Every structure is written in C-alpha cells, then in structure tokens.
C-alpha cells in the first residue's frame, strides 16, 4: 500500500509492457511506409514535370518534420512538467531518457508511434501545394509545420489537454491527423492561389501525370491504414487484441463501402466512364471517416460511415474548384471534410467497448447515450479546424516573408523538376516546349535529360566526326583501309584515360569473323546466317531542339 502511494504517476502514453510496445512499434514501422503511398498518389496526380519535386517534398516532411517533432513537437504534445496548461505541454524536449530509467523503452516506443502520426499529418499538405510552391520555402514550412499538429494532438490525447478532459473520443486521429492536415491543405491552397492557367479552360480536372502511380499509392495507403487503426488500440494485452482485430475488419469494411460509392458516383456522373480519382478518393474518404471510431461500431455501421465519408469526398471536390481553390490531390475534401464526418460519427454510433475505457462508459446518440458525446465531438471539430487554419496561415505568412513561397512564372512553366532539381525528363511533358519558348527572353542553363549519359553522347559525336573524315579522305579509293587502330585516328581529347585497347571498327570485326567462319563447320556458319546483318548500319547524328542530340542507327 505504501509503495503504491509513493509510486510516481505514469501517463497512459507510457503505460506499456513488452507485448504492447512490440505491437505499437511494429505498427509504427508500417505507418511510416504510408509516406511511400502519399508520394506515389501525389506524384500521380500532378504533371510529369513535377513528379520528382513531389517525392522530394515527402522526404523533406519525414526528415525535417521528424527532426522538429523530436526537438519540440513531442514535448509540446505529451511533455511531463508542472508548467503544463490545458493548451500545451512543456517538457521532454529533445527526448533522451537515461538508460537507467525504467520508462526508457515505453517512452521511445510511444515517441515512435506518435512520430509516425506526426509525419503523416504534415505530408498531407504537400499535395495541395503541388506544382507552384518554392521548394526552399517548403523546406522551411515543413520545419515549422510540426507545431500545427503537435498542439491539437495534445488537446485530444495528452492528459493535460482540455478536449481530453472533456471526454473527446478519437481513437486513431480523424481529428488531430486528418482534420488538421486537411484544413492546413485548404489554407495553403487558398493562400498560394491556383496553378497558372488552371481555370482558363473551365473547372474540369486536369489530366493525371501517372494514373498507375496514383493507384499504387492508394494500395500502399490502404495497407498502412490497417496499422494506423489497429495499432491505435495501443497494445494487444488483455482485451486490446480483440479490439485490434475489430479495428482491422471495420477499417476494411468502411473502405469497401467507400469504394463502392466512388464507383457508383463516377458511373452516374461521368457519362458512363469511371474516373480514377473518384474511386481513389472514395476509398480514402471512407478510411479517413472510420479512423476516429475504428473499433466502436457494428459492422454494418462501419460500411455506412465509410460510404457517407466517400460521398462527402467525391461530391465536394468540384465545389472547391468552383471557389477557385486549386487542390491538385483533393486533400481539402478527403482529409478535411470527410474527417469532420468521422469525428461526428463517433457521437452518433459509438458503443461502449468494455472493458476498455475508450469512451468513458458513454455511447453515441443513436445508441441511447444522449447528446453529451456528440456535443464534445462537435466542439473538437470546431477547435481543430480553427487552430489549423489560423496557425497555418500565420506560418505561411512568416515563411513568405523570409522566402517567397510561390514559384515564379518561369519556374512554374518549366516545372519544379527542371527549375528546382535540375532534372529534365524525356517524353512529351511540355518542358522542351517551355524551354524553347522562354529561351529568347530568359537565360537558360543546359540540362541533360534524365537517364542519359552526356559523356557518351559527346564521345559518340566525336566518333561520328572522325569516321566522316575517314570516308571523305578515302572517297576515291577502291578499297577503304580500316587497318589503322581506332585510337590513333582520334584527337588527344578522345584518348582512353585508362589506356585500354580500343575496339576495331565494325567492318574490320566482320572481316575477321568471316575469316574465322571459313575455318568452321558449315552447320555452325548456317546457324549464324540469320544474325549476320547486325553490324550493317553506321552511326549517324540527328539534331533536335533539345540540349543533347539524339543518335539513330540508320541503314
């Protein structure tokens, strides 16, 4: 009795045994793979000349977002200090428990789990800012953006938080993760303004850069969401494992309902064809909606919650375009509005998951629990939305004061891959045309196409020039002498730096092969007749408007 009385209080976040820590750590590893899903989805939704930039932003979200979450984010959400207030915590900054601390393992396990949530919330914004955000400014924004997530996370899940003490229920983060991320995305898209020419031809969606990438991103997010929701039981000891299994099944059922609604909506509104983004956003809107109460519903209620979330996500996206809010990936609808429904749905359908204390013994309105829980959930929606909008706007204004957050017109027309990362991809993606049109008015540095070897191109050009000189010097001769070694005919710039023997010319090689064939059995010679014309071509050069010439083998 005396030992229990003197034992220091352990916050629920750190009340973890070995099995529970194992569960949430494994879930964290899977949740972190969702960054791949976000990157694929977002890069698939934008034009090809901005795909690499999107992936880079997702890397920055993990690197800078993770660094700042360790430095101050976790402490503002869950820090232990007598200075804590109902609105923020102050403690455990730069988390580094002693090796002798018995809470070292639980603290690191809890930090890892919350870190995976924090990086997810921050990366939602990158898609809404795609194709016109300055990369340097975005790096600074990502460095500061952690504060947008960590403060409301403390309100909802920290023992000091005012919403936590009012009894808000949000198991896996429909509010702190998706509502905050979606509202931040809306604010950023609104402040940045639409992409150049976005609405010159109407409000219809722009072509996807890579539909396959977008679908692949959906599958990766789908997989990660199972860990997101099941891991939020925060363990598998006692009755937790039963609700972890329940969360997985309800998550899938909700996504099935959402995907069905997405397909139905697309078939009814797209003149008989099925739009990829309707299906993707239907599934994602359902997943966002089920997250807050992922093990509090009956199975049919999970399907209903997911279906309504999908309908909200699919039907509201066109209205943002009508308002002039250019959100390339639809984060404002999928993560913003669908998450509002997800938080409120707990107040309508929630059961009391005994023996867990998730709802504090309360039930939703439709289960005879009255209006109390629904009222707290509505207050949570209001507070999180207001916080995310105001804090994001302030951060963007500060960043814009330091580094202009919008790309210049020239940079946007050339694409972020070209202007920010010096990458020029092949194919018809509009970069070459933009370079040709802008070169007379702006200085352009030459950039090689991605996947090419400029050294090989330069070498091949000199090789062709030397061969053309040989042909001109022997034009009137009956027989061309190819006996001179290749390396002796080239200039000093072409000498092999490793002093390796140069290969003989193609025709000389064929002559030697023919001599060898005369000494071989006839059946071996006949077997090679079909491939004997492989060296019958000579290299020629074809100049185009790109920086490096293309070479073709012409007969």
VEXDREN-2710 file (C-alpha; in Angstrom, 1 decimal):
% VEXDREN-2710
k/r/px/py/pz
1/UNK/0.0/0.0/0.0
2/UNK/2.8/2.3/0.9
3/UNK/4.7/1.5/-2.3
4/UNK/1.7/2.3/-4.4
5/UNK/1.1/5.6/-2.6
6/UNK/4.7/6.7/-3.3
7/UNK/4.9/5.4/-6.9
8/UNK/5.1/8.3/-9.3
9/UNK/2.3/8.7/-11.8
10/UNK/2.9/7.1/-15.2
11/UNK/1.0/8.8/-18.0
12/UNK/-1.2/6.5/-20.0
13/UNK/1.0/7.1/-23.0
14/UNK/4.0/5.4/-21.3
15/UNK/2.0/2.7/-19.6
16/UNK/3.3/0.0/-21.8
17/UNK/4.6/-3.6/-21.3
18/UNK/6.8/-5.6/-23.6
19/UNK/3.9/-7.0/-25.7
20/UNK/2.1/-3.7/-26.1
21/UNK/5.4/-2.0/-27.0
22/UNK/6.0/-4.7/-29.6
23/UNK/2.6/-4.1/-31.1
24/UNK/2.8/-0.3/-31.4
25/UNK/6.4/-0.4/-32.7
26/UNK/5.5/-2.8/-35.5
27/UNK/2.5/-0.7/-36.3
28/UNK/4.8/2.4/-36.4
29/UNK/7.1/0.8/-39.0
30/UNK/4.1/0.1/-41.2
31/UNK/2.6/3.5/-40.8
32/UNK/5.9/5.1/-41.9
33/UNK/5.5/3.3/-45.2
34/UNK/2.5/5.4/-45.8
35/UNK/4.9/8.1/-46.9
36/UNK/5.5/6.0/-50.0
37/UNK/1.8/5.9/-50.6
38/UNK/1.4/9.6/-50.3
39/UNK/4.3/10.2/-52.6
40/UNK/3.0/7.9/-55.3
41/UNK/-0.5/9.2/-55.0
42/UNK/0.5/12.9/-55.2
43/UNK/3.1/12.4/-57.9
44/UNK/0.5/10.5/-59.9
45/UNK/-1.9/13.4/-59.6
46/UNK/0.4/16.2/-60.9
47/UNK/2.1/16.7/-64.2
48/UNK/5.1/14.6/-65.0
49/UNK/7.4/17.7/-64.9
50/UNK/6.7/18.0/-61.1
51/UNK/6.7/14.3/-60.1
52/UNK/10.3/14.3/-58.6
53/UNK/9.6/17.5/-56.7
54/UNK/6.6/15.9/-55.0
55/UNK/8.6/12.9/-53.9
56/UNK/11.3/15.3/-52.6
57/UNK/8.8/17.1/-50.5
58/UNK/7.6/13.9/-48.9
59/UNK/11.2/13.1/-48.0
60/UNK/11.5/16.6/-46.5
61/UNK/8.4/16.1/-44.5
62/UNK/9.9/13.0/-42.8
63/UNK/13.4/14.5/-42.4
64/UNK/12.5/18.0/-41.1
65/UNK/9.2/17.0/-39.6
66/UNK/10.7/14.2/-37.7
67/UNK/13.6/16.3/-36.5
68/UNK/11.4/19.1/-35.2
69/UNK/9.0/16.6/-33.6
70/UNK/11.9/15.1/-31.6
71/UNK/13.2/18.6/-30.8
72/UNK/10.0/20.2/-29.5
73/UNK/6.8/18.6/-31.0
74/UNK/6.6/15.6/-28.7
75/UNK/7.3/17.8/-25.7
76/UNK/4.5/20.2/-26.6
77/UNK/2.1/17.3/-27.0
78/UNK/2.9/14.9/-24.2
79/UNK/5.7/16.5/-22.1
80/UNK/5.7/16.0/-18.4
81/UNK/6.1/19.2/-16.5
82/UNK/4.3/21.2/-13.7
83/UNK/4.2/24.0/-16.2
84/UNK/1.7/22.2/-18.4
85/UNK/-1.5/24.0/-19.3
86/UNK/-4.8/22.7/-20.9
87/UNK/-3.5/24.1/-24.2
88/UNK/0.1/22.9/-24.3
89/UNK/2.7/20.8/-22.5
90/UNK/6.2/21.8/-21.6
91/UNK/8.6/19.0/-21.0
92/UNK/10.6/16.1/-22.5
93/UNK/12.1/18.3/-25.3
94/UNK/14.8/16.5/-27.3
95/UNK/13.6/13.3/-25.8
96/UNK/16.6/11.4/-24.3
97/UNK/15.7/9.2/-21.2
98/UNK/18.5/7.8/-19.2
99/UNK/19.5/4.1/-19.7
100/UNK/18.6/3.5/-16.0
101/UNK/15.1/5.0/-16.5
102/UNK/12.6/2.1/-16.3
103/UNK/10.4/4.1/-18.7
104/UNK/13.1/4.3/-21.4
105/UNK/11.6/1.6/-23.5
106/UNK/7.9/2.7/-23.2
107/UNK/8.9/6.3/-23.9
108/UNK/10.8/5.5/-27.1
109/UNK/8.0/3.2/-28.2
110/UNK/5.4/5.9/-27.6
111/UNK/7.6/8.5/-29.3
112/UNK/8.0/6.3/-32.4
113/UNK/4.2/5.7/-32.6
114/UNK/3.4/9.4/-32.3
115/UNK/6.2/10.3/-34.7
116/UNK/4.6/8.2/-37.4
117/UNK/1.3/10.1/-36.9
118/UNK/3.0/13.5/-37.0
119/UNK/4.8/12.9/-40.3
120/UNK/1.5/11.7/-41.8
121/UNK/-0.3/14.9/-40.7
122/UNK/2.4/17.1/-42.2
123/UNK/2.7/15.4/-45.5
124/UNK/-1.0/15.8/-46.3
125/UNK/-0.3/19.5/-47.0
126/UNK/2.3/18.9/-49.7
127/UNK/-0.2/17.6/-52.3
128/UNK/-2.4/20.7/-52.0
129/UNK/0.6/22.9/-52.7
130/UNK/1.9/21.0/-55.7
131/UNK/3.2/22.5/-58.9
132/UNK/3.7/26.0/-57.7
133/UNK/5.4/26.0/-54.3
134/UNK/9.0/27.1/-54.0
135/UNK/11.0/24.1/-52.7
136/UNK/13.2/26.1/-50.4
137/UNK/10.2/27.8/-48.9
138/UNK/8.5/24.4/-48.5
139/UNK/11.5/23.1/-46.6
140/UNK/11.2/26.0/-44.1
141/UNK/7.5/25.4/-43.9
142/UNK/8.0/21.7/-43.2
143/UNK/10.5/22.6/-40.4
144/UNK/7.9/24.7/-38.6
145/UNK/4.7/22.9/-39.6
146/UNK/5.1/20.4/-36.8
147/UNK/3.6/22.8/-34.4
148/UNK/0.4/22.8/-36.3
149/UNK/-0.1/19.1/-35.5
150/UNK/1.5/18.7/-32.0
151/UNK/-0.6/21.3/-30.2
152/UNK/-4.0/19.8/-31.1
153/UNK/-2.6/16.3/-30.6
154/UNK/-2.0/17.3/-27.0
155/UNK/-5.5/18.6/-26.7
156/UNK/-7.0/15.3/-27.8
157/UNK/-4.6/12.7/-26.4
158/UNK/-2.5/14.4/-23.7
159/UNK/-3.6/14.1/-20.1
160/UNK/-3.3/17.9/-19.8
161/UNK/-5.5/18.6/-22.9
162/UNK/-8.8/20.3/-22.4
163/UNK/-10.5/18.2/-25.0
164/UNK/-9.1/15.1/-23.4
165/UNK/-10.5/16.1/-20.1
166/UNK/-13.9/16.9/-21.6
167/UNK/-14.1/13.3/-22.9
168/UNK/-13.4/13.6/-26.6
169/UNK/-13.1/10.3/-28.4
170/UNK/-10.8/10.0/-31.4
171/UNK/-9.0/6.7/-31.4
172/UNK/-6.7/6.9/-34.4
173/UNK/-6.7/10.6/-35.4
174/UNK/-9.6/11.6/-37.7
175/UNK/-9.2/15.0/-35.9
176/UNK/-5.6/15.7/-35.0
177/UNK/-4.2/14.0/-38.1
178/UNK/-6.6/14.3/-40.9
179/UNK/-8.8/17.3/-40.0
180/UNK/-5.7/19.3/-39.1
181/UNK/-3.9/18.2/-42.2
182/UNK/-6.8/18.7/-44.5
183/UNK/-7.6/22.2/-43.1
184/UNK/-3.9/23.1/-43.4
185/UNK/-4.0/21.9/-47.0
186/UNK/-7.1/24.0/-47.8
187/UNK/-5.5/27.1/-46.2
188/UNK/-2.2/26.6/-48.1
189/UNK/-4.0/26.1/-51.5
190/UNK/-6.1/29.2/-50.9
191/UNK/-3.2/31.4/-50.0
192/UNK/-1.0/30.1/-52.8
193/UNK/-3.6/30.6/-55.5
194/UNK/-4.3/28.3/-58.4
195/UNK/-1.7/27.0/-60.8
196/UNK/-1.1/29.1/-63.9
197/UNK/-3.9/28.7/-66.4
198/UNK/-5.7/26.2/-64.1
199/UNK/-9.2/27.6/-64.8
200/UNK/-8.6/29.1/-68.3
201/UNK/-10.4/26.1/-69.9
202/UNK/-13.0/25.5/-67.2
203/UNK/-13.1/23.7/-63.9
204/UNK/-12.7/20.1/-65.2
205/UNK/-9.9/18.1/-63.5
206/UNK/-6.5/18.2/-65.2
207/UNK/-5.0/15.0/-66.7
208/UNK/-3.2/12.8/-64.2
209/UNK/0.6/12.6/-64.6
210/UNK/0.7/8.9/-63.8
211/UNK/-2.6/7.1/-63.1
212/UNK/-0.7/3.9/-62.3
213/UNK/1.3/5.7/-59.6
214/UNK/-1.9/7.1/-58.2
215/UNK/-3.5/3.7/-57.9
216/UNK/-0.3/2.2/-56.4
217/UNK/-0.3/5.0/-53.9
218/UNK/-3.8/4.0/-52.9
219/UNK/-2.8/0.4/-52.3
220/UNK/0.1/1.4/-50.1
221/UNK/-2.0/3.8/-48.0
222/UNK/-4.7/1.1/-47.7
223/UNK/-2.2/-1.3/-46.3
224/UNK/-0.8/1.4/-43.9
225/UNK/-4.2/2.3/-42.7
226/UNK/-4.7/-1.1/-41.2
227/UNK/-1.7/-0.5/-38.9
228/UNK/-2.8/3.1/-38.3
229/UNK/-6.2/2.0/-36.9
230/UNK/-5.3/-1.4/-35.4
231/UNK/-2.2/-0.1/-33.8
232/UNK/-4.2/2.6/-32.0
233/UNK/-5.6/0.1/-29.6
234/UNK/-2.1/0.8/-28.1
235/UNK/-1.4/-2.9/-27.4
236/UNK/-2.7/-6.4/-27.5
237/UNK/-2.7/-7.4/-23.9
238/UNK/-6.0/-8.1/-22.1
239/UNK/-8.9/-7.3/-24.3
240/UNK/-7.0/-5.0/-26.5
241/UNK/-6.2/-7.7/-29.1
242/UNK/-9.9/-8.3/-29.6
243/UNK/-10.5/-4.6/-30.5
244/UNK/-7.3/-4.5/-32.6
245/UNK/-8.9/-7.3/-34.8
246/UNK/-12.2/-5.4/-34.7
247/UNK/-10.5/-2.2/-35.9
248/UNK/-8.8/-4.0/-38.8
249/UNK/-12.1/-5.5/-40.0
250/UNK/-14.1/-2.3/-39.6
251/UNK/-11.5/-0.4/-41.5
252/UNK/-11.7/-2.7/-44.4
253/UNK/-15.5/-2.8/-44.4
254/UNK/-15.6/1.0/-44.4
255/UNK/-13.2/1.1/-47.4
256/UNK/-15.4/-1.4/-49.2
257/UNK/-18.4/0.9/-48.7
258/UNK/-16.4/3.9/-49.8
259/UNK/-15.0/2.3/-52.9
260/UNK/-18.5/1.2/-53.9
261/UNK/-19.8/4.7/-53.5
262/UNK/-16.9/6.1/-55.5
263/UNK/-17.6/3.7/-58.4
264/UNK/-21.3/4.4/-58.3
265/UNK/-20.8/8.1/-58.2
266/UNK/-18.4/8.0/-61.1
267/UNK/-20.6/5.9/-63.2
268/UNK/-23.6/8.2/-62.7
269/UNK/-21.8/11.5/-63.2
270/UNK/-19.2/10.8/-65.8
271/UNK/-21.4/9.8/-68.7
272/UNK/-20.7/6.1/-68.3
273/UNK/-17.0/6.0/-67.8
274/UNK/-15.2/5.5/-64.5
275/UNK/-12.9/8.2/-63.2
276/UNK/-9.8/7.0/-61.3
277/UNK/-9.8/9.9/-58.8
278/UNK/-13.5/9.2/-57.9
279/UNK/-12.5/5.6/-56.9
280/UNK/-9.3/6.7/-55.1
281/UNK/-11.0/9.5/-53.1
282/UNK/-14.0/7.3/-52.3
283/UNK/-11.8/4.7/-50.7
284/UNK/-9.6/7.3/-48.9
285/UNK/-12.6/9.4/-47.7
286/UNK/-14.0/6.2/-46.2
287/UNK/-10.7/5.4/-44.4
288/UNK/-10.5/8.9/-43.0
289/UNK/-14.0/8.7/-41.7
290/UNK/-13.7/5.4/-39.9
291/UNK/-10.4/6.4/-38.2
292/UNK/-11.9/8.2/-35.2
293/UNK/-14.1/5.3/-34.1
294/UNK/-12.4/2.4/-35.7
295/UNK/-13.5/-0.2/-33.2
296/UNK/-16.6/1.4/-31.7
297/UNK/-19.2/0.4/-34.4
298/UNK/-21.1/-2.6/-35.6
299/UNK/-20.0/-3.9/-39.0
300/UNK/-22.9/-2.5/-41.0
301/UNK/-22.4/0.8/-39.3
302/UNK/-18.8/0.8/-40.4
303/UNK/-19.9/0.3/-44.0
304/UNK/-22.4/3.2/-43.6
305/UNK/-19.8/5.5/-42.1
306/UNK/-17.4/4.8/-44.9
307/UNK/-20.0/5.2/-47.6
308/UNK/-21.0/8.7/-46.3
309/UNK/-17.4/9.7/-46.0
310/UNK/-16.8/8.7/-49.6
311/UNK/-19.8/10.6/-50.8
312/UNK/-18.6/13.7/-49.0
313/UNK/-15.2/13.4/-50.5
314/UNK/-16.4/12.8/-54.1
315/UNK/-19.2/15.4/-54.2
316/UNK/-17.3/18.3/-52.6
317/UNK/-14.2/18.3/-54.7
318/UNK/-15.8/20.1/-57.7
319/UNK/-17.0/22.9/-55.4
320/UNK/-13.5/23.8/-54.3
321/UNK/-12.6/24.3/-57.9
322/UNK/-15.7/26.5/-58.4
323/UNK/-14.4/28.6/-55.5
324/UNK/-11.0/28.9/-57.2
325/UNK/-9.2/26.7/-54.5
326/UNK/-6.8/24.6/-56.6
327/UNK/-6.1/21.5/-54.6
328/UNK/-4.5/19.0/-57.1
329/UNK/-5.0/15.9/-54.9
330/UNK/-8.3/16.8/-53.2
331/UNK/-6.8/16.8/-49.7
332/UNK/-9.3/19.5/-48.6
333/UNK/-12.2/17.2/-49.3
334/UNK/-10.7/13.8/-48.5
335/UNK/-8.9/14.7/-45.3
336/UNK/-10.7/17.9/-44.3
337/UNK/-14.4/17.4/-44.8
338/UNK/-14.5/13.6/-44.6
339/UNK/-12.7/13.8/-41.3
340/UNK/-15.3/16.1/-39.8
341/UNK/-17.9/13.5/-40.5
342/UNK/-15.6/10.8/-39.0
343/UNK/-15.3/12.7/-35.7
344/UNK/-19.0/13.4/-35.5
345/UNK/-20.0/9.8/-36.4
346/UNK/-18.5/8.7/-33.0
347/UNK/-21.1/10.9/-31.3
348/UNK/-23.8/9.1/-33.2
349/UNK/-22.9/5.4/-33.5
350/UNK/-20.3/4.7/-30.7
351/UNK/-20.7/1.7/-28.5
352/UNK/-19.1/1.3/-25.1
353/UNK/-16.1/-1.0/-25.7
354/UNK/-16.0/-2.8/-22.3
355/UNK/-13.7/-3.4/-20.5
356/UNK/-11.7/-0.6/-22.3
357/UNK/-12.3/2.9/-21.1
358/UNK/-12.1/4.5/-24.5
359/UNK/-15.5/6.3/-24.3
360/UNK/-15.6/6.6/-20.5
361/UNK/-18.7/4.5/-20.4
362/UNK/-20.7/6.7/-22.8
363/UNK/-22.4/5.8/-26.0
364/UNK/-23.5/7.6/-29.1
365/UNK/-26.8/9.4/-29.7
366/UNK/-28.3/6.6/-31.7
367/UNK/-27.3/4.1/-29.0
368/UNK/-29.1/5.9/-26.2
369/UNK/-26.2/7.9/-25.0
370/UNK/-27.7/11.3/-25.3
371/UNK/-26.2/14.4/-26.8
372/UNK/-23.1/14.7/-24.5
373/UNK/-20.7/12.8/-26.6
374/UNK/-21.9/14.3/-29.8
375/UNK/-21.5/17.8/-28.3
376/UNK/-17.9/17.2/-27.3
377/UNK/-17.1/15.8/-30.7
378/UNK/-18.6/18.8/-32.4
379/UNK/-16.5/21.1/-30.2
380/UNK/-13.4/19.2/-31.2
381/UNK/-14.2/19.7/-34.9
382/UNK/-14.6/23.4/-34.3
383/UNK/-11.4/23.8/-32.3
384/UNK/-9.2/21.8/-34.5
385/UNK/-10.4/23.5/-37.7
386/UNK/-9.9/27.0/-36.3
387/UNK/-6.5/26.1/-34.9
388/UNK/-5.2/24.5/-38.2
389/UNK/-6.5/27.4/-40.4
390/UNK/-5.1/30.2/-38.3
391/UNK/-1.8/28.6/-37.4
392/UNK/-1.1/27.5/-41.0
393/UNK/-1.9/31.0/-42.3
394/UNK/0.5/32.6/-39.8
395/UNK/3.3/30.1/-40.6
396/UNK/2.9/30.6/-44.4
397/UNK/3.0/34.4/-44.0
398/UNK/6.2/34.2/-41.9
399/UNK/7.8/31.8/-44.5
400/UNK/6.7/34.0/-47.4
401/UNK/8.3/37.0/-45.6
402/UNK/11.6/35.1/-45.5
403/UNK/11.5/33.2/-48.8
404/UNK/8.8/33.8/-51.4
405/UNK/6.6/30.7/-51.2
406/UNK/5.2/30.9/-54.7
407/UNK/7.4/29.9/-57.6
408/UNK/8.0/32.5/-60.3
409/UNK/6.0/32.2/-63.5
410/UNK/9.1/31.0/-65.4
411/UNK/9.8/28.3/-62.8
412/UNK/6.3/27.1/-62.8
413/UNK/6.1/26.9/-66.6
414/UNK/9.3/24.9/-66.7
415/UNK/8.2/22.6/-63.9
416/UNK/9.7/22.1/-60.4
417/UNK/11.8/19.1/-61.5
418/UNK/13.6/21.3/-64.0
419/UNK/13.8/24.6/-62.0
420/UNK/14.3/23.2/-58.5
421/UNK/16.2/19.9/-59.1
422/UNK/17.9/20.3/-62.5
423/UNK/16.1/17.3/-63.9
424/UNK/14.7/17.1/-67.4
425/UNK/12.7/14.0/-68.2
426/UNK/12.1/12.6/-71.7
427/UNK/8.8/12.3/-73.4
428/UNK/6.1/14.8/-74.2
429/UNK/5.7/16.5/-70.9
430/UNK/5.9/20.2/-72.0
431/UNK/9.4/21.1/-70.7
432/UNK/11.2/21.2/-74.0
433/UNK/8.4/23.4/-75.5
434/UNK/8.6/25.8/-72.5
435/UNK/12.4/26.0/-72.7
436/UNK/12.2/26.8/-76.5
437/UNK/9.6/29.4/-75.9
438/UNK/11.3/31.1/-73.0
439/UNK/15.0/30.9/-74.1
440/UNK/14.8/34.1/-76.2
441/UNK/13.7/36.1/-73.1
442/UNK/15.5/34.3/-70.2
443/UNK/18.9/32.8/-69.7
444/UNK/18.7/29.0/-69.6
445/UNK/21.3/26.7/-68.3
446/UNK/21.7/23.5/-70.3
447/UNK/20.4/20.4/-68.5
448/UNK/20.7/16.8/-69.8
449/UNK/17.7/14.6/-70.0
450/UNK/17.2/12.2/-67.1
451/UNK/18.6/8.8/-67.8
452/UNK/21.1/9.9/-70.4
453/UNK/24.9/9.9/-70.3
454/UNK/26.2/13.2/-71.7
455/UNK/29.7/11.8/-71.8
456/UNK/28.6/9.0/-74.1
457/UNK/26.8/11.5/-76.3
458/UNK/29.8/13.8/-76.6
459/UNK/32.1/10.8/-77.3
460/UNK/29.8/9.4/-79.9
461/UNK/29.6/12.8/-81.7
462/UNK/33.4/12.9/-82.0
463/UNK/33.4/9.3/-83.1
464/UNK/31.0/10.1/-85.9
465/UNK/33.0/13.1/-87.0
466/UNK/36.2/11.1/-87.2
467/UNK/34.5/8.4/-89.3
468/UNK/33.1/11.0/-91.6
469/UNK/36.6/12.4/-92.1
470/UNK/37.9/8.9/-92.9
471/UNK/35.2/8.5/-95.5
472/UNK/35.9/11.8/-97.1
473/UNK/39.7/11.1/-97.3
474/UNK/39.2/7.7/-99.0
475/UNK/36.2/8.6/-101.2
476/UNK/38.1/8.0/-104.5
477/UNK/39.9/4.8/-103.3
478/UNK/38.6/1.5/-104.5
479/UNK/39.1/-0.2/-101.1
480/UNK/38.9/1.6/-97.8
481/UNK/41.7/0.8/-95.4
482/UNK/40.3/0.1/-92.0
483/UNK/43.5/-1.3/-90.5
484/UNK/44.5/1.7/-88.5
485/UNK/43.7/1.3/-84.8
486/UNK/40.8/3.4/-83.7
487/UNK/42.7/5.2/-81.0
488/UNK/45.3/6.5/-83.4
489/UNK/42.8/8.4/-85.6
490/UNK/41.2/10.3/-82.8
491/UNK/42.3/13.6/-81.3
492/UNK/44.0/13.9/-77.9
493/UNK/40.7/14.6/-76.2
494/UNK/39.4/11.2/-77.2
495/UNK/42.2/9.1/-75.8
496/UNK/41.3/6.4/-73.4
497/UNK/42.2/7.7/-69.9
498/UNK/42.8/4.1/-68.7
499/UNK/44.9/3.3/-71.8
500/UNK/42.6/0.4/-72.6
501/UNK/42.7/-1.1/-76.1
502/UNK/40.1/0.5/-78.4
503/UNK/37.8/-1.9/-80.3
504/UNK/38.3/-2.2/-84.0
505/UNK/35.7/-0.8/-86.4
506/UNK/32.5/-2.8/-87.1
507/UNK/33.6/-3.7/-90.7
508/UNK/37.0/-4.9/-89.6
509/UNK/35.4/-7.0/-86.9
510/UNK/33.1/-8.5/-89.6
511/UNK/36.0/-9.3/-91.9
512/UNK/37.8/-11.2/-89.1
513/UNK/34.6/-13.0/-88.2
514/UNK/34.3/-14.1/-91.9
515/UNK/37.8/-15.4/-91.9
516/UNK/37.1/-17.4/-88.8
517/UNK/33.9/-18.8/-90.3
518/UNK/35.8/-20.2/-93.3
519/UNK/37.6/-22.5/-90.8
520/UNK/34.4/-23.7/-89.0
521/UNK/32.0/-26.4/-89.9
522/UNK/29.2/-25.5/-92.3
523/UNK/26.4/-26.2/-89.8
524/UNK/27.8/-23.5/-87.4
525/UNK/28.0/-21.0/-90.3
526/UNK/24.4/-21.7/-91.3
527/UNK/23.2/-21.2/-87.7
528/UNK/24.5/-17.7/-87.7
529/UNK/23.3/-16.6/-91.1
530/UNK/20.1/-15.1/-89.6
531/UNK/22.0/-12.7/-87.4
532/UNK/24.9/-11.8/-89.7
533/UNK/23.5/-8.4/-90.6
534/UNK/23.6/-6.9/-87.1
535/UNK/26.5/-4.6/-88.0
536/UNK/25.3/-3.4/-91.4
537/UNK/24.5/0.1/-90.1
538/UNK/26.7/3.1/-89.5
539/UNK/26.0/5.7/-86.8
540/UNK/24.6/9.0/-87.9
541/UNK/23.5/12.0/-85.9
542/UNK/20.1/13.7/-85.8
543/UNK/19.9/17.1/-84.3
544/UNK/16.8/18.3/-82.5
545/UNK/16.0/21.3/-80.2
546/UNK/17.0/19.5/-77.0
547/UNK/20.3/20.2/-75.3
548/UNK/21.8/16.9/-76.2
549/UNK/21.5/15.4/-79.7
550/UNK/19.8/12.1/-80.3
551/UNK/21.5/9.4/-82.2
552/UNK/19.9/7.0/-84.5
553/UNK/21.2/3.9/-86.3
554/UNK/20.1/4.3/-89.9
555/UNK/20.6/1.7/-92.7
END
